[in-house]
Amino acid sequence: MSKTRLVEVRQKVLKENDVIARSLRQEFQAAGTFVVSLVSSPGTGKTAFLERLLGMLAARYRTAALVGDLATDNDAARLARSGVPVKQISTGTVCHLEAQMIRTALDGWTPANLELLFIENVGNLVCPSSYDLGEDMRLVLMSVTEGEDKPLKYPTIFNTADVAVITKMDLAAAAEFDAEAASRNIHSVRPGMEILKVSAKTGQGMGEFVQFLESRIGG
Amino acid sequence: MHELSIALSMLELVEAEAERRGGVRVTSIHLKLGALSGVVKEALVSAYELAREGTPLAECGLVIEDVPIRVYCPTCRAQRDVPSIYEIRCATCGTPTADIVSGREMEISAMEICE
């Protein structure tokens, strides 16, 4: 007669992703590459922010960017105007980047002596939160037009990110954006989180962001 | 919606585990799911039911154990619950803390096998 019994497994479901992410992190560290990933809703302005940022960093650091999108290479084409090497990752129907996609994109492409690598995730505030990409710092972006309660609607992504960036600050007055309420909500889901406010359009706060980034690279 | 790819990863992992144990039949999977795992439980259950069809695990059940968020409170010097996922602070004394002790789990803790 057959009988059932319970056996212990204790395996992380995303073990495979975690293993690849860990090896990527080790390789980046050995190569002296600081890796920053960006997550946000679609339309928050990740690409505009990154475009401005690459323009400011390109002359000082060997920089490159990976851009994830469901389809089209429009974002990569925009970023390439800054002169830094950019590679598109088309995820097809997948709503987030996984460590293996970073591994595949870097194969045979990694520019030599890279100091800074930016990874722009697919516009989505839910799915990317579960996947480690081997990054040193994860930025979560929200724009002033999205509402101050965004962190309360997507607590997990804010909790897994390291730094919050509030974009489109040039529209803050028009959108009647309440910066204090936004900060309060961010800190409610992620106590102590660093918050930086920028406008990629006017350049407001971009210098401070670069300074902040440099302090983290040094550390 | 990444629950389908999560469900597929689970099935893959369990099939490999069953194989490793000499091809035992798995009757249920026990999953620990943290409130901060980034996975919606209901969506995962539906995705799992869809994903298991036509596989050797078509009859295999899924038992989910919810793992609440726990933080280390520097004031109480102890592990504490939080009021909610929107309020990451000590439920006892109110100190905000980002020191998450548990709640991120997405782990197959055990499986029931038939032999």
Interface residues (C-beta under 8 A of the other chain):
Chain A: S2 K3 T4 R5 L6 V7 E8 V9 R10 Q11 K12 V13 L14 K15 E16 V94 C95 H96 V126 C127 S129 S130 L152 P155 T156 I157 N159 T160 H187 S188 V189 R190 P191 G192 M193
Chain B: M1 H2 S5 I6 S9 M10 L13 V14 E17 R21 T27 H30 L31 L36 S37 G38 V39 I85 Y86 E87 I88 R89 P96 T97 A98 I100 R104 M106 E107 I108 S109 A110 M111 E112 I113 C114 E115
